[in-house]
Amino acid sequence: MAAISSKYPLGSPQEHIPMCEKHSINIDITCEDCDEFICSQCAKTDHKDHDWKTIPTAGSLRRRDLQKTLGKVKEKDVKTIEEKIRNASKQLEVNQKRFDSEVSKLQKHYDAIVSKLDEIRKNIETKLREVLERENAELKRKQLDLKKKQIQINDLVTFLDEKHNTMSDYGLIDNLRDLTNLVFERDHLVEYRRGDISEVLLESMMGQILDWDAITITERGLIQYGDEGIYLMEAINEESSFVSDTKSNYIERINIRSKKREKIKIDANDACVTKQGDVYVTDRKNNSIVRLFSTGSISKVFSTAPLHPGGICQSTDDGLLLTLRDTESDFFQPNSQSRRLVRHVTLTGDVIREYEYQEDGRTRLFNAVRRVRQNGNTDICVVNMKK
């Protein structure tokens, strides 16, 4: 490209012929492919295979179509720009209304949280007052006991000080034992423990801002995976993922870029990759949770028997959430003895909490629980199939 520096950036009608900075000769050609002005030497080198014309020729063609071009710009292009300007103005109003609506919702959410926290504060304050009264009554009782003990100790000290010379050895030892027991008897006092407020917990209560415009979708690769419906898919990283279809009794680790496939002999319902990169899988054949290693080896972590594991994901506290069900009753028609639940466990399987019934303790939460996920607001989202 011939670099030029125009003295008339807005297109003065005065005629001026710029020089090619690369070859130091007059620019007299325009490259139609690159939409650039060039010199004759540029046309023979950098633009030799391009569609170029001399400036007078190109100018004649442009002048011939000038009115048509200007008409199109005025009738279509300018109107299109005006329409975009109007749409932008409308979008500004829409954005402002959306902002006002979200702020209003945020305020209502905030007020509800504050109201609930105030209710909780009052309940806890009432319980604390009850505890205070109970513990203070106990402390007063102990205070009286201590005063009685003080009198006993003083009396015993005076007695030993005055009578030890005339006291038998047996009596001296026995009284000293009594004194020791009185002095070193342990007293248990009640103390209040300090509780810290988690800033992360407070932020999660208020929710998160989701900017849809900031979300981008990029296709990393494309691969055809058999003819059956995909049953399981979990991303490992930008290039690899676990995949299984509805009829396979194994899962595959697939590299999207290289198309390399690696079969893993495990009949899995679901898989999750933790923030640390560890892989946990629900083994439906053996009713257990297993861990997969990069070497391809499989290690059983803990059993879920007699319950059958379905979905799995990492919880926000770095534990695991599992969907579990019994195998004796019909999948879609649980009876009074059926088990359908979400279990929150540590990475070693210790139970933290179970979600099976509503607050009344009788109404079942789930019919046929399939998948589970937890979002950044700590909400637990469950796929519950009805039929």
C-alpha positions as CSV (number, residue, x, y, z in Angstrom):
1,M,0.0,0.0,0.0
2,A,1.3,3.4,-0.8
3,A,1.2,5.5,2.4
4,I,0.0,9.0,1.6
5,S,-0.7,12.1,3.7
6,S,-3.5,14.1,2.3
7,K,-3.4,17.9,2.8
8,Y,-7.2,17.9,2.3
9,P,-8.6,15.3,4.6
10,L,-12.2,16.2,3.9
11,G,-11.8,16.1,0.1
12,S,-11.1,19.6,-1.2
13,P,-12.1,20.2,-4.8
14,Q,-8.6,21.6,-5.4
15,E,-6.5,19.2,-7.5
16,H,-3.5,17.8,-5.8
17,I,-1.4,14.8,-6.6
18,P,0.1,13.0,-3.6
19,M,3.4,11.2,-3.7
20,C,3.9,7.5,-2.9
21,E,6.1,7.4,0.2
22,K,7.4,4.0,-0.7
23,H,8.5,4.7,-4.3
24,S,8.6,8.5,-4.3
25,I,6.6,8.8,-7.5
26,N,3.1,10.3,-8.2
27,I,0.1,8.3,-7.2
28,D,-1.9,7.8,-10.4
29,I,-3.7,4.4,-9.8
30,T,-6.5,3.2,-7.6
31,C,-6.7,-0.5,-6.5
32,E,-10.4,-1.5,-6.6
33,D,-9.8,-4.7,-4.6
34,C,-8.0,-2.9,-1.7
35,D,-9.9,0.4,-2.2
36,E,-6.5,2.2,-2.0
37,F,-4.6,4.8,-4.1
38,I,-1.3,3.4,-5.4
39,C,1.5,4.3,-7.8
40,S,2.5,2.5,-11.0
41,Q,5.3,0.7,-9.1
42,C,2.9,-0.6,-6.4
43,A,0.6,-1.9,-9.2
44,K,3.5,-4.0,-10.5
45,T,4.5,-5.4,-7.1
46,D,2.1,-5.5,-4.1
47,H,-1.0,-5.2,-6.3
48,K,0.0,-7.0,-9.4
49,D,-2.8,-9.5,-9.4
50,H,-5.5,-7.0,-8.3
51,D,-8.1,-5.1,-10.2
52,W,-6.7,-1.6,-10.5
53,K,-7.4,1.3,-12.8
54,T,-5.9,4.7,-13.5
55,I,-7.4,7.5,-11.5
56,P,-8.8,9.3,-14.6
57,T,-10.5,6.1,-15.7
58,A,-11.9,5.3,-12.2
59,G,-12.9,8.9,-11.9
60,S,-14.9,8.8,-15.1
61,L,-16.7,5.6,-14.0
62,R,-17.4,7.2,-10.6
63,R,-18.8,10.4,-12.2
64,R,-21.0,8.4,-14.5
65,D,-22.6,6.7,-11.5
66,L,-22.3,9.6,-9.1
67,Q,-26.0,10.6,-9.1
68,K,-27.1,7.0,-8.7
69,T,-24.6,6.5,-5.8
70,L,-25.6,9.8,-4.0
71,G,-29.3,8.9,-4.5
72,K,-28.8,5.5,-2.9
73,V,-26.9,7.1,0.0
74,K,-29.6,9.7,0.5
75,E,-32.6,7.4,0.0
76,K,-31.4,4.3,1.7
77,D,-28.1,4.6,3.7
78,V,-28.9,7.9,5.4
79,K,-32.4,6.6,6.3
80,T,-31.0,3.4,7.6
81,I,-28.6,5.4,9.9
82,E,-31.6,7.6,11.0
83,E,-33.5,4.5,11.8
84,K,-30.6,3.1,13.8
85,I,-30.4,6.5,15.7
86,R,-34.1,6.2,16.6
87,N,-33.7,2.6,17.6
88,A,-30.7,3.6,19.8
89,S,-32.9,6.3,21.5
90,K,-35.6,3.7,22.1
91,Q,-33.1,1.3,23.5
92,L,-31.8,3.9,25.8
93,E,-35.3,4.3,27.2
94,V,-35.7,0.5,27.4
95,N,-32.3,0.2,29.2
96,Q,-33.3,2.9,31.7
97,K,-36.6,1.2,32.4
98,R,-34.9,-2.2,32.8
99,F,-32.4,-0.6,35.2
100,D,-35.1,1.1,37.2
101,S,-37.0,-2.2,37.4
102,E,-34.0,-4.2,38.5
103,V,-33.1,-1.5,41.1
104,S,-36.7,-1.7,42.4
105,K,-36.5,-5.5,42.6
106,L,-33.2,-5.2,44.4
107,Q,-34.7,-2.8,46.9
108,K,-37.6,-5.1,47.5
109,H,-35.3,-8.0,47.9
110,Y,-33.1,-6.0,50.3
111,D,-36.1,-4.9,52.3
112,A,-37.4,-8.5,52.5
113,I,-33.9,-9.7,53.7
114,V,-33.7,-6.9,56.3
115,S,-37.2,-7.7,57.5
116,K,-36.4,-11.4,57.7
117,L,-33.1,-10.7,59.4
118,D,-34.9,-8.4,61.9
119,E,-37.4,-11.2,62.6
120,I,-34.5,-13.7,63.1
121,R,-32.7,-11.2,65.3
122,K,-35.7,-10.8,67.6
123,N,-36.2,-14.6,67.8
124,I,-32.5,-15.1,68.6
125,E,-32.5,-12.2,71.1
126,T,-35.5,-13.8,72.9
127,K,-33.7,-17.2,73.0
128,L,-30.5,-15.5,74.2
129,R,-32.4,-13.7,76.9
130,E,-33.9,-17.1,78.0
131,V,-30.4,-18.6,78.0
132,L,-29.1,-15.5,79.9
133,E,-31.7,-15.8,82.6
134,R,-31.2,-19.6,82.9
135,E,-27.4,-19.3,83.0
136,N,-27.5,-16.3,85.4
137,A,-29.7,-18.3,87.8
138,E,-27.2,-21.1,87.6
139,L,-24.3,-18.7,88.2
140,K,-26.1,-17.2,91.2
141,R,-26.6,-20.7,92.6
142,K,-22.9,-21.4,92.1
143,Q,-22.0,-18.0,93.6
144,L,-23.8,-19.1,96.8
145,D,-22.0,-22.4,96.7
146,L,-18.7,-20.6,96.3
147,K,-19.5,-18.4,99.3
148,K,-20.3,-21.4,101.4
149,K,-17.1,-23.0,100.1
150,Q,-15.2,-19.9,101.1
151,I,-16.5,-20.1,104.7
152,Q,-15.7,-23.8,104.8
153,I,-12.1,-23.2,103.6
154,N,-11.6,-20.3,106.1
155,D,-12.9,-22.5,108.9
156,L,-10.8,-25.4,107.9
157,V,-7.7,-23.3,107.6
158,T,-8.2,-21.7,111.0
159,F,-8.9,-25.2,112.5
160,L,-5.7,-26.6,111.0
161,D,-3.6,-23.6,112.0
162,E,-4.8,-23.9,115.6
163,K,-5.1,-27.6,116.1
164,H,-2.5,-29.3,113.9
165,N,0.0,-29.7,116.8
166,T,-2.6,-31.7,118.8
167,M,-4.1,-33.5,115.9
168,S,-3.4,-37.1,115.1
169,D,-1.6,-38.0,111.9
170,Y,-4.7,-39.6,110.4
171,G,-6.8,-36.5,111.3
172,L,-4.2,-34.1,109.8
173,I,-4.0,-36.0,106.5
174,D,-7.8,-36.4,106.3
175,N,-8.3,-32.6,106.9
176,L,-5.6,-31.6,104.4
177,R,-7.3,-33.8,101.8
178,D,-10.6,-32.1,102.5
179,L,-8.9,-28.7,102.1
180,T,-7.2,-29.7,98.9
181,N,-10.5,-30.9,97.4
182,L,-12.3,-27.7,98.4
183,V,-9.5,-25.5,97.0
184,F,-9.0,-27.3,93.7
185,E,-12.6,-28.3,92.9
186,R,-13.3,-27.2,89.3
187,D,-16.1,-24.7,88.6
188,H,-17.7,-24.6,85.1
189,L,-18.8,-21.2,84.0
190,V,-20.8,-20.5,80.8
191,E,-19.3,-18.3,78.2
192,Y,-20.8,-16.9,75.0
193,R,-19.1,-17.7,71.7
194,R,-18.5,-15.1,69.1
195,G,-20.0,-15.6,65.6
196,D,-18.6,-14.0,62.5
197,I,-20.8,-12.8,59.7
198,S,-19.7,-14.1,56.3
199,E,-19.5,-11.4,53.7
200,V,-19.8,-14.0,50.9
201,L,-23.0,-15.3,52.5
202,L,-24.5,-11.8,52.6
203,E,-23.6,-11.3,48.9
204,S,-25.1,-14.6,48.0
205,M,-28.4,-13.6,49.7
206,M,-28.6,-10.4,47.6
207,G,-28.0,-12.3,44.4
208,Q,-25.8,-11.7,41.4
209,I,-25.8,-9.4,38.4
210,L,-26.0,-11.2,35.1
211,D,-25.0,-9.1,32.1
212,W,-26.3,-11.0,29.0
213,D,-24.4,-8.7,26.7
214,A,-21.2,-9.8,28.4
215,I,-21.9,-13.5,27.6
216,T,-20.2,-14.7,24.4
217,I,-20.5,-18.0,22.7
218,T,-17.6,-19.4,20.8
219,E,-17.6,-22.7,18.9
220,R,-14.5,-24.6,19.9
221,G,-15.0,-27.5,17.6
222,L,-17.6,-29.8,16.1
223,I,-17.8,-33.6,16.4
224,Q,-20.5,-36.1,15.4
225,Y,-21.3,-38.5,18.3
226,G,-23.1,-41.6,17.0
227,D,-26.8,-41.9,16.3
228,E,-28.2,-42.2,19.8
229,G,-29.3,-39.3,22.0
230,I,-26.5,-37.9,24.2
231,Y,-27.2,-38.8,27.9
232,L,-24.2,-37.3,29.6
233,M,-21.9,-34.5,28.8
234,E,-19.4,-32.7,31.1
235,A,-16.7,-30.3,30.0
236,I,-13.2,-31.1,31.3
237,N,-11.5,-28.1,29.7
238,E,-11.7,-26.0,26.5
239,E,-10.7,-29.0,24.3
240,S,-12.0,-32.1,26.1
241,S,-15.3,-33.4,27.6
242,F,-16.9,-36.6,28.8
243,V,-19.8,-37.9,26.7
244,S,-22.1,-40.9,26.8
245,D,-25.2,-41.8,24.9
246,T,-28.5,-43.4,26.1
247,K,-27.5,-47.0,25.3
248,S,-23.8,-47.2,26.2
249,N,-22.5,-48.8,29.3
250,Y,-19.3,-46.7,29.2
251,I,-18.3,-43.0,28.9
252,E,-15.8,-41.5,26.5
253,R,-13.2,-38.8,27.0
254,I,-13.3,-36.8,23.7
255,N,-10.8,-34.2,22.5
256,I,-12.8,-31.9,20.2
257,R,-9.7,-30.6,18.4
258,S,-7.9,-33.9,17.7
259,K,-11.1,-36.0,17.6
260,K,-9.3,-38.5,19.8
261,R,-11.6,-40.8,21.9
262,E,-10.8,-42.7,25.0
263,K,-13.3,-45.3,26.4
264,I,-13.7,-45.5,30.2
265,K,-15.4,-48.7,31.4
266,I,-17.9,-47.3,33.8
267,D,-21.7,-47.3,33.5
268,A,-22.2,-43.7,34.5
269,N,-25.4,-41.6,35.1
270,D,-23.6,-38.3,35.5
271,A,-20.1,-36.7,36.0
272,C,-18.8,-33.5,37.4
273,V,-15.4,-31.8,37.2
274,T,-14.6,-29.8,40.3
275,K,-12.8,-26.4,40.5
276,Q,-9.7,-28.3,41.4
277,G,-9.9,-30.5,38.2
278,D,-11.0,-33.7,40.1
279,V,-13.5,-35.8,38.3
280,Y,-16.3,-37.6,40.2
281,V,-18.8,-40.0,38.5
282,T,-22.0,-41.7,39.6
283,D,-21.6,-45.4,39.0
284,R,-25.1,-46.7,38.5
285,K,-24.1,-50.3,38.2
286,N,-22.4,-50.5,41.6
287,N,-24.4,-47.8,43.4
288,S,-21.3,-45.7,44.2
289,I,-19.4,-42.5,43.6
290,V,-16.0,-43.1,41.9
291,R,-13.2,-40.8,41.0
292,L,-11.4,-40.8,37.6
293,F,-7.7,-39.9,37.3
294,S,-5.9,-38.5,34.4
295,T,-4.0,-41.8,34.0
296,G,-7.4,-43.5,33.3
297,S,-7.5,-45.4,36.6
298,I,-10.8,-45.5,38.6
299,S,-11.1,-45.4,42.4
300,K,-14.3,-45.9,44.4
301,V,-14.8,-43.0,46.8
302,F,-17.9,-44.1,48.7
303,S,-21.1,-46.2,48.3
304,T,-24.6,-44.9,48.0
305,A,-26.2,-48.3,48.4
306,P,-29.0,-49.2,48.7
307,L,-29.9,-46.0,46.9
308,H,-29.2,-45.6,43.2
309,P,-27.1,-42.4,42.3
310,G,-28.2,-40.2,39.4
311,G,-27.0,-36.7,39.1
312,I,-23.9,-35.2,40.7
313,C,-22.3,-31.7,40.9
314,Q,-20.0,-29.8,43.1
315,S,-21.6,-27.7,45.8
316,T,-20.5,-24.1,46.6
317,D,-18.8,-25.3,49.8
318,D,-16.6,-27.6,47.7
319,G,-18.6,-30.7,48.7
320,L,-20.9,-32.7,46.4
321,L,-24.7,-32.8,45.7
322,L,-26.2,-36.1,44.6
323,T,-29.6,-37.2,43.4
324,L,-30.6,-40.6,44.8
325,R,-33.5,-42.9,44.5
326,D,-34.5,-46.4,45.5
327,T,-34.7,-49.2,42.9
328,E,-37.7,-51.2,44.4
329,S,-40.5,-48.8,43.4
330,D,-41.5,-47.6,39.9
331,F,-39.3,-44.8,38.7
332,F,-42.2,-42.4,37.9
333,Q,-44.7,-43.6,40.5
334,P,-43.1,-43.5,44.0
335,N,-45.0,-45.0,46.9
336,S,-44.9,-44.4,50.6
337,Q,-41.8,-46.4,51.0
338,S,-39.9,-44.8,48.1
339,R,-36.8,-42.7,48.5
340,R,-36.3,-39.7,46.2
341,L,-33.9,-37.1,47.5
342,V,-30.9,-34.8,47.0
343,R,-28.0,-35.5,49.4
344,H,-25.3,-32.9,50.3
345,V,-22.1,-34.7,51.2
346,T,-18.4,-34.1,51.7
347,L,-15.9,-35.3,49.1
348,T,-15.5,-38.4,51.2
349,G,-19.2,-39.1,51.5
350,D,-20.1,-37.8,54.9
351,V,-23.7,-36.6,54.9
352,I,-24.2,-32.9,55.5
353,R,-27.9,-32.6,54.7
354,E,-30.7,-34.3,52.8
355,Y,-33.5,-32.7,50.9
356,E,-36.4,-35.1,50.5
357,Y,-39.6,-33.6,52.0
358,Q,-41.1,-30.2,52.3
359,E,-41.3,-28.3,55.6
360,D,-44.3,-30.4,56.8
361,G,-42.0,-33.5,56.7
362,R,-44.6,-35.5,54.7
363,T,-45.0,-33.9,51.3
364,R,-42.5,-35.3,48.9
365,L,-40.3,-32.8,47.1
366,F,-39.4,-35.0,44.1
367,N,-41.1,-37.5,41.9
368,A,-38.2,-38.8,39.7
369,V,-35.1,-36.7,40.5
370,R,-32.6,-36.8,37.6
371,R,-30.0,-33.9,37.7
372,V,-28.8,-31.4,40.2
373,R,-26.8,-28.1,40.0
374,Q,-26.0,-25.3,42.4
375,N,-25.6,-21.8,41.2
376,G,-23.5,-18.9,42.6
377,N,-26.5,-17.7,44.7
378,T,-26.3,-21.2,46.5
379,D,-29.7,-22.1,45.0
380,I,-30.0,-25.8,44.3
381,C,-31.7,-26.5,41.0
382,V,-33.1,-30.0,40.4
383,V,-34.4,-31.7,37.2
384,N,-37.5,-33.5,38.5
385,M,-39.3,-35.7,36.0
386,K,-43.1,-36.3,36.2
387,K,-43.5,-38.9,33.5
